[in-house]
Amino acid sequence: MQKLCMRSNLDSLISLRDYCLIGGYDYAYLNKPLIATEALKKGAVKRLSETLDFWVNATRYDALEIHKKGYEFAIKTRLIHSYARLSIKKYDKDWDTENWGEPINSWDMMATYIGFSLVFMHSLHKLGNTFSIEEEKGLFHLWKYVGYLLGIPENLLPNDKKQATQYFYLWTSVQPPADKDSVLLAHSLLNESLENPILKYNFQRKNLRYLHICCTWFLLDDEVCQRLQIPEVANRKAFPRTKWMINKIYDTLVSRQTRINKGNKDQMKVLNDYHNITQNSNFH
């Protein structure tokens, strides 16, 4: 499972950002804890850095052994969720429990972590990545364990693709589509590329934003992109289709171990870049 996440290199990060994360914003009720905890004020750079930190540290070799980084991140995230849940219930007088449920409830958390397995895998496949049955099983096993560490009831955590599809279908059947908060969150994420100082020049940042928009249109349904008001851009299929072709070529010409090693190195570089810029006081 770790090999799949690393072998997919930057496609893994594209999938998480331009499909799993932004696609989740299409579900209005799921976003309400983010709005209540003022995630928009914190900014997309910091929020993306935290998500990247969690995912990378959960998907390295032996990362989830007790007291290893991935394990500690899962426990830390569980405590943050607990604090946010109590804080929202105590201080947010506008919280609509009847419609939205309890803040950061188990049902919504289950759907979020299906995003890291089923939805993530679907995105990688659309970008031309292949994986074995063993890797697929490993992916669901990993996120079932992470979900368990986060406090999600075990019976809500799927064992395989079929079960995950059924659970996700049930969850989506009671979720309303995007609202104005969804659009604000989506555009905050899109504009993260412009705000992020990792790339030095403005034209580089604009180009990166364009590439993320292309991938979002390619991976999400057009109806979702329209609801989230994702901007229309020219030649939006060119970049993701090129990635698809490159992945097919790499699959035949480059060894799996070479791709795993390179993917791990490239993902860690992106994480370190985010660490370096979020240490700047402007992003705290």
N, C-alpha and C positions, 0 to 999 in steps of 0.2 A: 504494500500500500504506500509506504514511504517512497519506494522506488517510482511508483506512478506519479506521485506529486512532484518529485524532483525531476524525473525524466521529461515531464511536460513543460519544464522550464518556465518562461514568461507567459506561456499560454495559461498556466495555472493562475497567475496573477491577473491576467486579462479576464479569465472566466469568473474569478471571484469579484472583480470590480465591475465589469461591463455586463454581467449577466446575473450573478447571484445577488450582489448587493443592490445594484440599481433596479433590478427586477423586483426585489422585495419591497421597494418603495411603492410599487403599484397597489399594494394592499393597505388601504387607508388605516385600518385599526392597528395593524402591526407597527405602524410608525409612531403611534401616540406616545409611548414612553420616551422615544427620542426627542419629540417636541417638548414633552413635560420636563425633561431633564436639560433642556436648552442646548441640545447637541448642535443646533445650527450656530449658536453663538460661539461654541468651542471651535468650530471650523472643520472643514472636510479634511484638511491636511492632518490634523491631530487624530481625527476619528479613523482615517484610513491607516495611519501609522499603527494605531492600537490594534485594528483588525489584522493587519499584516503581521504584527508581532505575535499575536495569538496563533494565527494559522501556521506560520513558519515554525514556531517553537513546538507546535503540536504534531508536526509532520516530519520531524527528523528521526533518525534511528534511535531507538530506546528512549524517546523523549518523554514517554508517559510512565516510566518507572518512578516509583515514589521518590520525591524530592528532586527529580530531574526538572528541567525548565518547563517542559510541556505540562507536566503534572501540576507544577506550582502555578502556571498561568491559568489552568482550568480552575483550581481552587480559588485563586485571586478573583477570577471572573465571577465565580459563584457568590463570593462575598460582595462584590460590586453590585451584582443583580439584587442581592438581598437588601443592601443599603438603599438602592434606587427604589425598590418596591415599597419599602417602609416610608421613605421620604415622600414619594408621590401620594401614598395613601394618607399621610399626615398633613401635607402642606398644599396639595393641589386640589382646590375646592371645585375645579371644573372637570375633574376626572369622571367620566361617564361609565361607571361599573356595569350598568345594565347592558349597554351596547358593546363596550370594549373589553369587558371581563376584568379580572384582577390585573394590575400592572405586571408586565413580564411574566405572564402565566405559563404553566407547563405546556399547554396546547400550542401557544405561539412559539415557545422555545423549541418544541419538537419540529415545527415547520421550519424554523430558522436553521436547525442542524440538518434537516433533510436538504437544505440549500447547500451545505458543505459536502454532501454525498451524491444524492440523485441528480440534483440540478447541476452541480459542478461537473459530474461525469458526462451529462448530456452536452454541456457546453464544450468540454474537451473534444468530444466526438464530432461536434459540428465544425471544430477547427482542424479536424483531420488527424486527431490522435487516436491510437488504438490501445487496447488494454485486454489483458487475459481475464478469464473467469475468476482466477485466484486473486488477481488485483482488485476486481470488482467486489468480491466477497470481503477482501481485506479493508477496502474503503468503508463499507458499511459497518464492519466490526470496529474499526477505529473510532468512527463518530458515534457509535452506540456507547462505547466506553467513555468517550469525552462527554457525551450527553449525560451519562450516569454520574460522572464526577461533578457536573454542573447542577445536579439535583433534579433532573428530569426523571419522572417515574419510568422504570424499566419497561413497563408494558406499553408505553407510548413511543418507544424507540424501535424502529423497524430493523429487521434482520437482513433484508435483501431488497432488491430493486422492486419486486412485485409488491411487497408489503409497503415500501416507502411510497410507491405510486398511489396505492389505495389510501394511505393516511393523508398524503398531500392533497389528494382529490377531495376527501372529506373536509379537510381544513379550508381549502379554497372555496368550497360550496357555500360557506357562511361569511365569506370576506367580501366587503364592498370594494369596488375599484378605486383608483387614485383620486385624491382630493387635492385641495390647494397646498396642504402640507407636503403631500407626496411630490408635487411639482417643485416646491422649494428645496426639498432634500435632494432630488435628482439633479437640479441645476447647481446646487452647491457642490455636488460630487463632480459634475462635468467641469466646473470652473476651478476645481482643485488644481488642475494642470497649470492654470494661469497664475495661481497664487504661490505655487510650490517653487522655492528657489533652487531645487536640485539642478534644474537646467538653467544655465547662466543667461541665455539670450531669449528675448521675447518671442522671436520667430520660432525657436525650438519649442517653447511652451504652447504656442498656438498650434503648431503642427502635432504635438502630442495630444492636445485636446481633440483635434480633428480625427486622429487615429482612434481614440477612445469612442468618439461619436460613431465612426464607421463600424466598429466592433459591436456597439450597442444595437445599432440598426440590424446588423447581421445576425446577432444572437437572439434578440427579443422579437416577438411578433410586432408587426407594424402597428396594430391597435394599441399595444402597450406603450410603444414609443410616442404615439400620438397623444395618449392620455397624459403621459409625463412631459409632453411638449419638448421632446428631444429635437434639436434643430435639424432641418434638412441640409444635407451637404452634397456636393458634387462627387461623383465616382465613389460612392460609399461602399461598394462591394469589392473594389479593387484590392485593398489591403488585406481584408480577411480571406479572400479567395487565394491571394498569393501565399498567405500563411498556410492555408490548407494544402496547397501544392508542395510547399517546402517540407511540411511535415511528412507527406507521403514519400518524398524523395529521401529524407533523413531516415525514415523507417527502414529503407532498404540498403542505404549506403553507410550509415553510422551505427556503430555498436550500441547496444542498450546501456552498457556500463559507461561508455564515453558520454552519452546523453545525460545519464544520471549525475555524473560528476560535474558536468558543465552546468546542468540545471541547478544543482545545489549551490554551486559557486555564484551563479547569476542571481538567484533568489536571495542569497545572503547579502550580496552587494546592494540590492534594492533595499533590503531591510536596514542595512547599515547606513545607507544614504538618508533614509527616513529618520533613523535615530539621530543622526548628526544634525539635521535641520530642525527637528522638534526639540532639541536641547536649547535652541534659541528661544529666548523669553517670549518672542512674538507669538509662538505657537503653544504656549502653556495655557 
